[in-house]
Amino acid sequence: MASRDIRRIINTKQDSLESTGNLSINSMADGQVSIGKSTNELLSIRKKKYGRIYKSYMSSNGNDVVDKNLTVGGNLDVKGHITGSQFVLICHNFTDTIGTSEVFLPWFGVAEAANLAGESTSFLTPYEMTLKKLMIRFSTIDNDNYDMTFRLKKMDDGDSTVDTVARASLASLALASRTLITIDRSHFDNNPKFGIGDNAGISIQSGSTFKSSDVIFTATSVWETKIVL
């Protein structure tokens, strides 16, 4: 081999990038590139630049890991399943003169009922569901201050006993026609969560009558749903 080729190989030879131990901002020099594996992490390649560590995981089986958020600038084409926590919106619109009785909101229908046994007021939950917020608008009502109670109730699998999961009691709400009110998760006295297989329902009860005639209730709930296939 010519001497010039030997010199070229020597000059272009790179030291091993592999490192042992936890790679951190304090253990790497600026500009350094290292391949290593920190505790409880996948093998990764890291570069320290401008006082920061830039990291990309390496995969041996095609599965990739993202520590935090993933931003996609174009289309997301998924051939398999999307699992994990997802947000689901459910409509609960109905029309009634509810007076001061407890009324259960319909799920995907327009027929409310006085109990959880109604075919439209029961929802068999396929996954764990946590209520994030319930939004309601009323049609023409008498403007006033109302005491309102919202309850999440359920019947366990194999049981007809109705249990209260969580209650939100709101006093002296200033309600007006076609004006939105929002009941957040923080308003409830307990975690507003249903488990898999619960026969679930949402009820509303007013301390005084909205109006002597029918009132249109436009309602939407937002649920964080833990989908595991």
C-alpha positions in Angstrom: 0.0 0.0 0.0 1.4 3.4 -0.9 2.5 5.6 2.0 0.1 8.3 1.0 -2.9 5.9 1.4 -1.7 4.9 4.8 -1.5 8.5 5.9 -4.9 9.2 4.5 -6.4 6.3 6.5 -4.7 7.4 9.7 -5.9 11.0 9.2 -9.5 9.9 8.6 -9.7 7.4 11.4 -12.2 8.3 14.1 -12.0 7.3 17.7 -14.8 5.1 19.0 -18.0 7.1 19.9 -19.2 4.5 22.4 -19.4 5.6 26.0 -20.2 3.9 29.3 -22.2 5.2 32.2 -24.9 7.9 32.2 -24.3 10.6 29.6 -25.1 14.0 30.9 -24.4 17.6 30.1 -21.7 17.7 32.7 -20.0 14.5 31.5 -19.6 15.6 27.8 -17.5 18.2 26.2 -19.0 20.8 23.8 -19.0 19.3 20.3 -18.6 15.7 21.6 -20.6 13.0 19.9 -21.2 9.8 21.9 -23.2 6.6 21.7 -24.3 5.2 25.0 -27.1 4.0 27.2 -28.2 5.7 30.3 -30.1 3.9 33.1 -33.5 2.6 32.0 -33.1 4.1 28.5 -32.5 2.8 25.0 -29.2 3.1 23.3 -28.9 6.6 21.9 -26.5 8.9 20.0 -25.9 12.2 21.6 -24.2 15.4 20.7 -23.4 18.3 23.0 -23.6 21.7 21.3 -24.1 25.2 22.6 -24.5 23.9 26.1 -27.3 21.4 25.3 -27.5 17.7 24.7 -29.2 16.6 21.4 -30.3 13.0 21.5 -31.8 10.4 19.2 -32.7 6.9 20.3 -31.5 3.9 18.3 -33.8 0.9 17.7 -33.0 -2.8 17.3 -36.6 -3.8 16.5 -38.1 -0.9 14.6 -40.0 0.5 17.6 -39.2 4.2 18.3 -39.5 6.1 21.5 -40.2 9.8 21.9 -39.7 11.2 25.5 -42.0 14.1 25.1 -44.2 15.7 22.4 -44.2 14.7 18.8 -44.9 17.4 16.1 -45.8 16.2 12.6 -45.6 18.8 9.9 -47.4 16.7 7.3 -49.8 13.7 7.3 -49.8 11.0 9.9 -50.3 7.6 8.2 -50.9 4.9 10.8 -51.2 1.3 9.7 -51.9 -0.1 13.2 -53.8 1.2 16.2 -53.6 4.4 18.1 -53.8 3.6 21.8 -53.4 5.5 25.1 -55.4 8.5 26.5 -57.7 10.1 23.9 -60.4 12.8 24.2 -63.9 11.9 23.3 -66.9 14.3 22.9 -70.4 13.2 23.6 -73.7 15.0 23.0 -76.5 15.0 25.6 -79.2 17.3 24.1 -82.8 16.9 25.3 -86.0 18.9 25.9 -88.0 18.8 29.1 -89.6 20.7 31.9 -87.5 19.3 34.7 -88.7 21.3 37.7 -86.7 20.3 40.7 -86.4 16.6 40.0 -83.2 14.7 39.3 -83.0 14.1 35.5 -80.5 11.8 33.7 -79.0 13.1 30.5 -79.2 11.0 27.4 -76.2 9.6 25.7 -76.3 9.9 21.9 -80.1 10.4 22.0 -82.7 13.0 23.0 -84.7 11.1 25.6 -83.9 12.0 29.2 -85.2 9.8 32.1 -85.8 9.9 35.8 -83.4 7.0 36.5 -80.3 5.3 35.3 -82.2 2.3 33.9 -83.4 4.2 30.8 -82.2 2.9 27.5 -80.9 6.3 26.5 -79.6 7.4 29.9 -77.2 4.5 30.4 -73.9 4.2 28.8 -71.9 0.9 29.1 -68.3 2.2 29.3 -65.8 0.1 27.2 -62.7 1.9 28.7 -61.8 4.0 31.7 -63.4 7.4 31.2 -62.7 10.6 33.2 -64.9 13.7 32.8 -62.9 16.7 31.9 -65.8 19.1 31.5 -69.5 19.3 30.9 -70.9 22.3 28.9 -74.6 23.3 28.9 -76.7 26.0 27.3 -80.4 26.5 28.1 -83.0 27.8 25.7 -85.5 30.4 27.1 -85.4 30.3 30.9 -86.3 32.8 33.6 -83.1 34.6 34.4 -82.3 33.9 38.0 -79.7 32.5 40.5 -80.0 28.7 40.7 -78.5 26.1 42.9 -77.4 23.2 40.6 -76.2 19.7 41.3 -74.6 17.4 38.8 -74.0 13.8 39.6 -72.1 11.0 38.0 -73.7 7.7 38.8 -73.1 4.1 37.9 -74.2 0.5 38.3 -71.3 -2.0 38.7 -71.0 -5.1 36.5 -73.5 -7.7 37.8 -75.1 -5.2 40.2 -78.3 -3.1 40.0 -77.4 -0.8 42.9 -76.9 2.8 41.8 -73.8 4.4 43.3 -72.8 8.1 43.1 -69.3 8.4 41.7 -68.9 12.2 42.1 -71.1 15.2 42.8 -70.7 18.9 41.8 -72.9 21.2 43.8 -72.9 24.8 42.5 -74.7 27.5 44.4 -76.3 30.7 43.2 -75.4 30.2 39.5 -76.5 33.3 37.5 -78.2 31.5 34.5 -79.6 33.2 31.5 -81.2 32.1 28.2 -78.7 30.7 25.6 -75.8 31.4 28.0 -73.0 28.8 28.4 -72.1 27.3 31.8 -69.1 24.9 32.2 -68.7 22.3 34.9 -65.0 21.3 35.2 -63.5 18.3 36.7 -62.3 20.5 39.7 -65.9 21.2 40.6 -66.6 17.6 41.6 -66.1 16.3 45.2 -64.5 13.1 43.9 -62.7 11.9 40.8 -65.4 11.9 38.0 -64.2 8.6 36.6 -66.0 5.5 35.2 -64.3 2.1 35.0 -64.5 -0.6 32.3 -68.0 -2.2 32.3 -69.7 0.5 34.4 -73.3 1.3 33.5 -72.8 5.0 33.6 -75.0 8.1 33.8 -75.0 11.8 34.3 -77.8 13.6 36.2 -78.7 17.2 36.6 -80.9 18.7 39.4 -82.0 22.3 39.9 -83.0 23.8 43.2 -85.8 25.8 41.5 -87.7 25.5 38.2 -86.2 27.0 35.1 -89.5 27.6 33.4 -93.0 26.2 33.6 -92.7 25.1 29.9 -90.2 22.9 28.0 -86.6 24.0 28.1 -84.1 22.8 25.4 -80.9 21.6 27.0 -77.9 21.7 24.7 -75.1 19.8 26.4 -71.7 18.3 25.5 -69.3 16.4 27.7 -65.5 15.9 27.2 -63.9 12.7 28.4 -60.3 11.6 28.7 -60.6 8.0 27.6 -57.8 5.4 28.3 -58.0 3.2 25.2 -56.1 -0.1 25.5 -56.6 -2.7 22.8 
